[in-house]
Each structure stands twice: as C-alpha cells, then as structure tokens.
Amino acid sequence: MKIYLTRHSKTAWNQEKRLQGRCDSPLTQEGEENAKALKDYIQTIPFDCIYSSPIPRAYTTARLLFDHKKIILDDRLMEMNFGDFEGRKISDILKSDYELYHNLWHHPEKFTFIPHGESYDDVIERARSFLIDLEKNHSQNSTVMIVTHGMFFIVLLATMLGMKKKDYIKINQKVVEGCSLTLVNLENGKYDLEFYNQHDYLPHVMNTSFAK
C-alpha cells in the first residue's frame, strides 16, 4: 500500500505563530495557493481513498486537493489537543511555561500533558488505531492520501516507523510544510519511508521551527 501524507495548508494562526490544536483558523491566500500547487502535482496519482481530519483547516485543504472525490473524515486524525495553550502565541507560551512547552518538542519522553490537553500516549493510541483499520480496510495495492496536522503527522509517521518518543526529535524540529508530500510504503506489515516533506513544487515555503 502506498500511503501519502500531507499537512493542512498555511493558516492565519500559522502566520501569527499561534498554537492551534483543536482550535482552528482559516487558510491564508498563500495556503490556498499551496493547496492548488499540490493538487496539480498529484493529479496523475490514482488515489483509491482520501482520509482527512475533520478540523476545518484540514478538511478545507483536502477539499481543495480533491474537489470531485469522496473524503472520509476520521476523528483519529485530529491534531493533538494542546489544552490551555491553544490560541496563544508561541512566544508568550515560552515566557510563561517554558519547560512544559520545551519538553513537548525537545524531550517528548518527559512531556506529560498541557492542562486540559492530551499526552503523547493519547495521540499514539489514536495513530495506532487508525493504522490498524487502514491495513484492515485496504489491499496491498491501494493508494491512499491522509490530510492531517503538524503534531499528529509526527506521531503518525513515528508510529509507522516504530520510533520511541525520545527519538521524535529526529523529525519534529522543523514544522513539516503545509501541503508537502510524504510517502510511506506498507508491505507485509512493514512500513518503509520513501520520501519525506517534499515541497519543491510549492510557491510559498515557511521553513520554520515549532519552538520559534
């Protein structure tokens, strides 16, 4: 099975460097332009199924990519719940709750949870549940697209590759680009990463760190 992954396109809160989580903000003009660029780039790929987080910024991205295809919304693909940090500027979080936020990105094995938010174990459980159903519901010859969010993208990819939490830092220090493309091949129960965060076709690139 070919599993393509992408993150929702650029939003107003991305531009303002606010943490979104389960909250939402609309796509920017640049975000819409990037989605159209990805749509053109993947138009020859014969997708059998499209999955998306139901959070509007992800679903809107999916709808821009696949305006004539059925999109299956799955709550398990929603972004990590960042609890009390949602909607706040990252610069303000770093001033008031530096250690907690620092551990979120730099020491995942030490991170507990943001008040009223999820732990990594909560998100891992969602990712594993989704992957079990994905393998059960599709043949090895299937090609699927998953439209999700930055942190969930990290956890989903890390879960596929069998990474421990302490090793998430190998893939989480840069925000995976909105509307970038990542391909993971699944064969006989084994996941193999073919390419990661491909985005040379995008007209607008953020290239930003999560923590800055």
Phi and psi restraints in degrees (value plus and minus 20) as a CYANA .aco file:
   2 LYS   PHI    -118.3   -78.3
   2 LYS   PSI     102.3   142.3
   3 ILE   PHI    -135.6   -95.6
   3 ILE   PSI      88.2   128.2
   4 TYR   PHI    -113.0   -73.0
   4 TYR   PSI     117.1   157.1
   5 LEU   PHI    -141.2  -101.2
   5 LEU   PSI     119.8   159.8
   6 THR   PHI    -162.8  -122.8
   6 THR   PSI     137.1   177.1
   7 ARG   PHI    -121.6   -81.6
   7 ARG   PSI     129.6   169.6
   8 HIS   PHI     -71.3   -31.3
   8 HIS   PSI     136.8   176.8
   9 SER   PHI     -97.6   -57.6
   9 SER   PSI     153.8   193.8
  10 LYS   PHI     -80.5   -40.5
  10 LYS   PSI     116.0   156.0
  11 THR   PHI    -138.0   -98.0
  11 THR   PSI     152.5   192.5
  12 ALA   PHI     -80.7   -40.7
  12 ALA   PSI     -61.2   -21.2
  13 TRP   PHI     -93.2   -53.2
  13 TRP   PSI     -50.1   -10.1
  14 ASN   PHI     -78.3   -38.3
  14 ASN   PSI     -64.7   -24.7
  15 GLN   PHI     -85.0   -45.0
  15 GLN   PSI     -55.6   -15.6
  16 GLU   PHI    -106.1   -66.1
  16 GLU   PSI     -21.4    18.6
  17 LYS   PHI      38.0    78.0
  17 LYS   PSI      29.2    69.2
  18 ARG   PHI    -127.0   -87.0
  18 ARG   PSI     127.9   167.9
  19 LEU   PHI     -99.4   -59.4
  19 LEU   PSI     109.1   149.1
  20 GLN   PHI    -118.6   -78.6
  20 GLN   PSI     -79.3   -39.3
  21 GLY   PHI      42.1    82.1
  21 GLY   PSI    -148.6  -108.6
  22 ARG   PHI    -100.2   -60.2
  22 ARG   PSI     -36.8     3.2
  23 CYS   PHI     -92.1   -52.1
  23 CYS   PSI     155.5   195.5
  24 ASP   PHI    -167.2  -127.2
  24 ASP   PSI     138.1   178.1
  25 SER   PHI    -168.2  -128.2
  25 SER   PSI     136.6   176.6
  26 PRO   PHI     -94.0   -54.0
  26 PRO   PSI     138.4   178.4
  27 LEU   PHI     -86.2   -46.2
  27 LEU   PSI     124.4   164.4
  28 THR   PHI    -102.5   -62.5
  28 THR   PSI     153.0   193.0
  29 GLN   PHI     -81.3   -41.3
  29 GLN   PSI     -61.1   -21.1
  30 GLU   PHI     -80.9   -40.9
  30 GLU   PSI     -59.6   -19.6
  31 GLY   PHI     -81.2   -41.2
  31 GLY   PSI     -63.3   -23.3
  32 GLU   PHI     -85.4   -45.4
  32 GLU   PSI     -59.0   -19.0
  33 GLU   PHI     -85.7   -45.7
  33 GLU   PSI     -58.3   -18.3
  34 ASN   PHI     -85.8   -45.8
  34 ASN   PSI     -60.1   -20.1
  35 ALA   PHI     -82.3   -42.3
  35 ALA   PSI     -60.3   -20.3
  36 LYS   PHI     -86.2   -46.2
  36 LYS   PSI     -55.7   -15.7
  37 ALA   PHI     -86.1   -46.1
  37 ALA   PSI     -62.0   -22.0
  38 LEU   PHI     -86.0   -46.0
  38 LEU   PSI     -59.7   -19.7
  39 LYS   PHI     -76.5   -36.5
  39 LYS   PSI     -65.9   -25.9
  40 ASP   PHI     -83.8   -43.8
  40 ASP   PSI     -57.5   -17.5
  41 TYR   PHI     -88.7   -48.7
  41 TYR   PSI     -53.7   -13.7
  42 ILE   PHI    -122.6   -82.6
  42 ILE   PSI     -11.4    28.6
  43 GLN   PHI     -83.6   -43.6
  43 GLN   PSI     -41.3    -1.3
  44 THR   PHI    -113.4   -73.4
  44 THR   PSI     -22.1    17.9
  45 ILE   PHI    -103.3   -63.3
  45 ILE   PSI     105.3   145.3
  46 PRO   PHI    -104.0   -64.0
  46 PRO   PSI      61.7   101.7
  47 PHE   PHI     -91.8   -51.8
  47 PHE   PSI     115.0   155.0
  48 ASP   PHI    -111.0   -71.0
  48 ASP   PSI     -45.4    -5.4
  49 CYS   PHI    -177.4  -137.4
  49 CYS   PSI     122.7   162.7
  50 ILE   PHI    -140.1  -100.1
  50 ILE   PSI     106.9   146.9
  51 TYR   PHI    -135.8   -95.8
  51 TYR   PSI     123.2   163.2
  52 SER   PHI    -164.4  -124.4
  52 SER   PSI     127.6   167.6
  53 SER   PHI     -81.2   -41.2
  53 SER   PSI     125.6   165.6
  54 PRO   PHI    -100.4   -60.4
  54 PRO   PSI     -27.9    12.1
  55 ILE   PHI     -83.1   -43.1
  55 ILE   PSI     113.2   153.2
  56 PRO   PHI     -72.0   -32.0
  56 PRO   PSI     -58.9   -18.9
  57 ARG   PHI     -84.5   -44.5
  57 ARG   PSI     -52.0   -12.0
  58 ALA   PHI     -98.1   -58.1
  58 ALA   PSI     -65.6   -25.6
  59 TYR   PHI     -84.4   -44.4
  59 TYR   PSI     -59.5   -19.5
  60 THR   PHI     -80.7   -40.7
  60 THR   PSI     -62.3   -22.3
  61 THR   PHI     -80.9   -40.9
  61 THR   PSI     -67.0   -27.0
  62 ALA   PHI     -80.2   -40.2
  62 ALA   PSI     -60.8   -20.8
  63 ARG   PHI     -87.7   -47.7
  63 ARG   PSI     -55.1   -15.1
  64 LEU   PHI     -86.2   -46.2
  64 LEU   PSI     -54.6   -14.6
  65 LEU   PHI     -96.0   -56.0
  65 LEU   PSI     -57.3   -17.3
  66 PHE   PHI    -152.6  -112.6
  66 PHE   PSI      57.8    97.8
  67 ASP   PHI     -97.3   -57.3
  67 ASP   PSI     -33.3     6.7
  68 HIS   PHI    -142.2  -102.2
  68 HIS   PSI      -4.2    35.8
  69 LYS   PHI    -136.7   -96.7
  69 LYS   PSI     133.8   173.8
  70 LYS   PHI     -90.5   -50.5
  70 LYS   PSI     115.6   155.6
  71 ILE   PHI    -137.2   -97.2
  71 ILE   PSI     104.5   144.5
  72 ILE   PHI    -112.5   -72.5
  72 ILE   PSI      98.5   138.5
  73 LEU   PHI    -107.0   -67.0
  73 LEU   PSI     112.9   152.9
  74 ASP   PHI    -155.0  -115.0
  74 ASP   PSI      98.4   138.4
  75 ASP   PHI     -79.7   -39.7
  75 ASP   PSI     -44.6    -4.6
  76 ARG   PHI     -88.2   -48.2
  76 ARG   PSI     -35.3     4.7
  77 LEU   PHI    -111.4   -71.4
  77 LEU   PSI     -17.4    22.6
  78 MET   PHI     -85.8   -45.8
  78 MET   PSI     137.6   177.6
  79 GLU   PHI     -83.9   -43.9
  79 GLU   PSI     136.4   176.4
  80 MET   PHI     -73.9   -33.9
  80 MET   PSI     119.4   159.4
  81 ASN   PHI    -100.5   -60.5
  81 ASN   PSI      93.9   133.9
  82 PHE   PHI    -113.5   -73.5
  82 PHE   PSI      -7.8    32.2
  83 GLY   PHI      31.9    71.9
  83 GLY   PSI    -147.7  -107.7
  84 ASP   PHI     -87.5   -47.5
  84 ASP   PSI     -31.9     8.1
  85 PHE   PHI    -104.5   -64.5
  85 PHE   PSI     -32.5     7.5
  86 GLU   PHI     -87.1   -47.1
  86 GLU   PSI     115.2   155.2
  87 GLY   PHI      68.3   108.3
  87 GLY   PSI     -30.8     9.2
  88 ARG   PHI    -108.2   -68.2
  88 ARG   PSI     130.0   170.0
  89 LYS   PHI     -90.2   -50.2
  89 LYS   PSI     118.9   158.9
  90 ILE   PHI     -80.1   -40.1
  90 ILE   PSI     -56.5   -16.5
  91 SER   PHI     -81.8   -41.8
  91 SER   PSI     -55.5   -15.5
  92 ASP   PHI     -93.6   -53.6
  92 ASP   PSI     -57.9   -17.9
  93 ILE   PHI     -82.4   -42.4
  93 ILE   PSI     -60.5   -20.5
  94 LEU   PHI     -84.2   -44.2
  94 LEU   PSI     -49.2    -9.2
  95 LYS   PHI     -97.0   -57.0
  95 LYS   PSI     -57.2   -17.2
  96 SER   PHI    -116.2   -76.2
  96 SER   PSI     -48.8    -8.8
  97 ASP   PHI    -161.0  -121.0
  97 ASP   PSI      33.0    73.0
  98 TYR   PHI     -77.8   -37.8
  98 TYR   PSI     -70.6   -30.6
  99 GLU   PHI     -82.5   -42.5
  99 GLU   PSI     -64.5   -24.5
 100 LEU   PHI     -83.0   -43.0
 100 LEU   PSI     -66.0   -26.0
 101 TYR   PHI     -90.1   -50.1
 101 TYR   PSI     -58.1   -18.1
 102 HIS   PHI     -81.7   -41.7
 102 HIS   PSI     -63.6   -23.6
 103 ASN   PHI     -85.1   -45.1
 103 ASN   PSI     -53.6   -13.6
 104 LEU   PHI     -73.0   -33.0
 104 LEU   PSI     -63.0   -23.0
 105 TRP   PHI    -120.0   -80.0
 105 TRP   PSI     -54.9   -14.9
 106 HIS   PHI    -123.5   -83.5
 106 HIS   PSI     -40.6    -0.6
 107 HIS   PHI    -158.6  -118.6
 107 HIS   PSI      46.3    86.3
 108 PRO   PHI     -75.9   -35.9
 108 PRO   PSI     -50.3   -10.3
 109 GLU   PHI     -89.2   -49.2
 109 GLU   PSI     -38.3     1.7
 110 LYS   PHI    -118.6   -78.6
 110 LYS   PSI     -34.9     5.1
 111 PHE   PHI     -89.2   -49.2
 111 PHE   PSI     116.5   156.5
 112 THR   PHI    -119.7   -79.7
 112 THR   PSI    -106.6   -66.6
 113 PHE   PHI    -186.6  -146.6
 113 PHE   PSI     133.9   173.9
 114 ILE   PHI    -100.0   -60.0
 114 ILE   PSI     119.2   159.2
 115 PRO   PHI     -66.9   -26.9
 115 PRO   PSI     109.1   149.1
 116 HIS   PHI      50.0    90.0
 116 HIS   PSI      -5.2    34.8
 117 GLY   PHI    -135.4   -95.4
 117 GLY   PSI    -190.1  -150.1
 118 GLU   PHI    -119.4   -79.4
 118 GLU   PSI     136.2   176.2
 119 SER   PHI    -111.9   -71.9
 119 SER   PSI     148.0   188.0
 120 TYR   PHI     -80.5   -40.5
 120 TYR   PSI     -58.5   -18.5
 121 ASP   PHI     -81.4   -41.4
 121 ASP   PSI     -55.9   -15.9
 122 ASP   PHI     -80.9   -40.9
 122 ASP   PSI     -64.3   -24.3
 123 VAL   PHI     -91.6   -51.6
 123 VAL   PSI     -60.0   -20.0
 124 ILE   PHI     -79.1   -39.1
 124 ILE   PSI     -61.3   -21.3
 125 GLU   PHI     -81.1   -41.1
 125 GLU   PSI     -61.8   -21.8
 126 ARG   PHI     -83.3   -43.3
 126 ARG   PSI     -64.2   -24.2
 127 ALA   PHI     -82.4   -42.4
 127 ALA   PSI     -65.2   -25.2
 128 ARG   PHI     -83.5   -43.5
 128 ARG   PSI     -61.9   -21.9
 129 SER   PHI     -80.9   -40.9
 129 SER   PSI     -64.1   -24.1
 130 PHE   PHI     -82.7   -42.7
 130 PHE   PSI     -64.8   -24.8
 131 LEU   PHI     -86.3   -46.3
 131 LEU   PSI     -56.6   -16.6
 132 ILE   PHI     -79.7   -39.7
 132 ILE   PSI     -66.1   -26.1
 133 ASP   PHI     -88.9   -48.9
 133 ASP   PSI     -55.7   -15.7
 134 LEU   PHI     -80.6   -40.6
 134 LEU   PSI     -66.6   -26.6
 135 GLU   PHI     -87.7   -47.7
 135 GLU   PSI     -55.6   -15.6
 136 LYS   PHI     -89.9   -49.9
 136 LYS   PSI     -54.8   -14.8
 137 ASN   PHI    -114.5   -74.5
 137 ASN   PSI     -26.0    14.0
 138 HIS   PHI    -151.9  -111.9
 138 HIS   PSI     130.0   170.0
 139 SER   PHI    -100.5   -60.5
 139 SER   PSI     148.7   188.7
 140 GLN   PHI     -86.6   -46.6
 140 GLN   PSI     -38.1     1.9
 141 ASN   PHI    -112.3   -72.3
 141 ASN   PSI     -17.0    23.0
 142 SER   PHI     -96.1   -56.1
 142 SER   PSI     135.2   175.2
 143 THR   PHI    -147.1  -107.1
 143 THR   PSI     100.5   140.5
 144 VAL   PHI    -146.0  -106.0
 144 VAL   PSI     136.7   176.7
 145 MET   PHI    -140.1  -100.1
 145 MET   PSI     117.7   157.7
 146 ILE   PHI    -141.7  -101.7
 146 ILE   PSI     103.1   143.1
 147 VAL   PHI    -128.4   -88.4
 147 VAL   PSI      97.0   137.0
 148 THR   PHI    -162.9  -122.9
 148 THR   PSI    -167.2  -127.2
 149 HIS   PHI    -147.9  -107.9
 149 HIS   PSI     146.4   186.4
 150 GLY   PHI     -76.7   -36.7
 150 GLY   PSI     -75.1   -35.1
 151 MET   PHI     -91.7   -51.7
 151 MET   PSI     -61.7   -21.7
 152 PHE   PHI     -83.3   -43.3
 152 PHE   PSI     -56.0   -16.0
 153 PHE   PHI     -75.2   -35.2
 153 PHE   PSI     -67.4   -27.4
 154 ILE   PHI     -79.2   -39.2
 154 ILE   PSI     -69.4   -29.4
 155 VAL   PHI     -85.8   -45.8
 155 VAL   PSI     -61.7   -21.7
 156 LEU   PHI     -83.0   -43.0
 156 LEU   PSI     -67.5   -27.5
 157 LEU   PHI     -83.8   -43.8
 157 LEU   PSI     -64.1   -24.1
 158 ALA   PHI     -83.0   -43.0
 158 ALA   PSI     -56.8   -16.8
 159 THR   PHI     -86.3   -46.3
 159 THR   PSI     -62.6   -22.6
 160 MET   PHI     -77.2   -37.2
 160 MET   PSI     -62.4   -22.4
 161 LEU   PHI    -108.5   -68.5
 161 LEU   PSI     -17.9    22.1
 162 GLY   PHI      49.8    89.8
 162 GLY   PSI      10.0    50.0
 163 MET   PHI    -100.9   -60.9
 163 MET   PSI     125.9   165.9
 164 LYS   PHI    -101.4   -61.4
 164 LYS   PSI     137.8   177.8
 165 LYS   PHI     -76.2   -36.2
 165 LYS   PSI     -59.3   -19.3
 166 LYS   PHI     -84.3   -44.3
 166 LYS   PSI     -39.2     0.8
 167 ASP   PHI    -115.4   -75.4
 167 ASP   PSI     -18.9    21.1
 168 TYR   PHI     -79.4   -39.4
 168 TYR   PSI     -45.4    -5.4
 169 ILE   PHI     -82.5   -42.5
 169 ILE   PSI     -35.1     4.9
 170 LYS   PHI     -90.8   -50.8
 170 LYS   PSI     -41.0    -1.0
 171 ILE   PHI    -146.3  -106.3
 171 ILE   PSI     -23.7    16.3
 172 ASN   PHI    -127.6   -87.6
 172 ASN   PSI     -15.4    24.6
 173 GLN   PHI     -99.6   -59.6
 173 GLN   PSI     -38.0     2.0
 174 LYS   PHI    -136.8   -96.8
 174 LYS   PSI     123.8   163.8
 175 VAL   PHI     -88.3   -48.3
 175 VAL   PSI     104.8   144.8
 176 VAL   PHI     -81.3   -41.3
 176 VAL   PSI     113.3   153.3
 177 GLU   PHI     -82.5   -42.5
 177 GLU   PSI     118.0   158.0
 178 GLY   PHI     -81.3   -41.3
 178 GLY   PSI     113.0   153.0
 179 CYS   PHI      45.8    85.8
 179 CYS   PSI      -0.7    39.3
 180 SER   PHI     -96.0   -56.0
 180 SER   PSI     155.0   195.0
 181 LEU   PHI    -149.8  -109.8
 181 LEU   PSI     111.5   151.5
 182 THR   PHI    -147.4  -107.4
 182 THR   PSI     118.0   158.0
 183 LEU   PHI    -143.9  -103.9
 183 LEU   PSI     106.0   146.0
 184 VAL   PHI    -141.3  -101.3
 184 VAL   PSI     110.2   150.2
 185 ASN   PHI    -118.6   -78.6
 185 ASN   PSI     113.3   153.3
 186 LEU   PHI    -133.5   -93.5
 186 LEU   PSI      99.5   139.5
 187 GLU   PHI    -161.2  -121.2
 187 GLU   PSI     104.0   144.0
 188 ASN   PHI      33.4    73.4
 188 ASN   PSI      21.9    61.9
 189 GLY   PHI      59.4    99.4
 189 GLY   PSI     -16.8    23.2
 190 LYS   PHI    -132.7   -92.7
 190 LYS   PSI     111.7   151.7
 191 TYR   PHI    -115.5   -75.5
 191 TYR   PSI     114.5   154.5
 192 ASP   PHI    -150.6  -110.6
 192 ASP   PSI     102.8   142.8
 193 LEU   PHI     -99.5   -59.5
 193 LEU   PSI      96.3   136.3
 194 GLU   PHI    -106.5   -66.5
 194 GLU   PSI     -67.5   -27.5
 195 PHE   PHI    -174.4  -134.4
 195 PHE   PSI     139.0   179.0
 196 TYR   PHI    -153.6  -113.6
 196 TYR   PSI     111.7   151.7
 197 ASN   PHI      36.7    76.7
 197 ASN   PSI      20.5    60.5
 198 GLN   PHI     -90.7   -50.7
 198 GLN   PSI     108.6   148.6
 199 HIS   PHI    -172.2  -132.2
 199 HIS   PSI       2.7    42.7
 200 ASP   PHI     -87.5   -47.5
 200 ASP   PSI     -34.9     5.1
 201 TYR   PHI    -108.2   -68.2
 201 TYR   PSI     -27.1    12.9
 202 LEU   PHI    -100.1   -60.1
 202 LEU   PSI     117.5   157.5
 203 PRO   PHI     -95.3   -55.3
 203 PRO   PSI     -42.5    -2.5
 204 HIS   PHI    -151.0  -111.0
 204 HIS   PSI     106.5   146.5
 205 VAL   PHI    -145.6  -105.6
 205 VAL   PSI     110.6   150.6
 206 MET   PHI    -104.1   -64.1
 206 MET   PSI     -65.1   -25.1
 207 ASN   PHI      30.5    70.5
 207 ASN   PSI      32.5    72.5
 208 THR   PHI    -137.4   -97.4
 208 THR   PSI     136.7   176.7
 209 SER   PHI    -104.6   -64.6
 209 SER   PSI     130.4   170.4
 210 PHE   PHI     -84.0   -44.0
 210 PHE   PSI     -55.3   -15.3
 211 ALA   PHI    -111.4   -71.4
 211 ALA   PSI     -22.7    17.3
